[in-house]
Amino acid sequence: MPLDRRLLDILCCPVSRQPLALAGRELLDRLREASAAGLLRDVEGATAAAPVEALVTADGRVAYPVIDGIPSLLPESAIPVPQATAPA
């Protein structure tokens, strides 16, 4: 279910207050690869499932999963993005 553009315009990261945008296919693929390798973790260090859809901060460092069309913007559900680029 696509997110409403008006909703995207007002959403921001609950920690940094940066604007959020829909994650692109490349980032989602990297998160999926990190998850398959067992490397994807949330900010609390717990294993995270690769999101099918996600919102990413303007600086591209944090992603928040979108579950059934609803953004999960709890600080503890944040997934640091740089880890997804680490070699497996």
Secondary structure, 3 states (H helix, E strand, C coil): CCCCHHHHHHCECCCCCCEEEECCHHHHHHHHHHHHCCCCECCCCCECCCCCEEEEECCCCEEEEEECCEECCCHHHCEECHHHHCCC
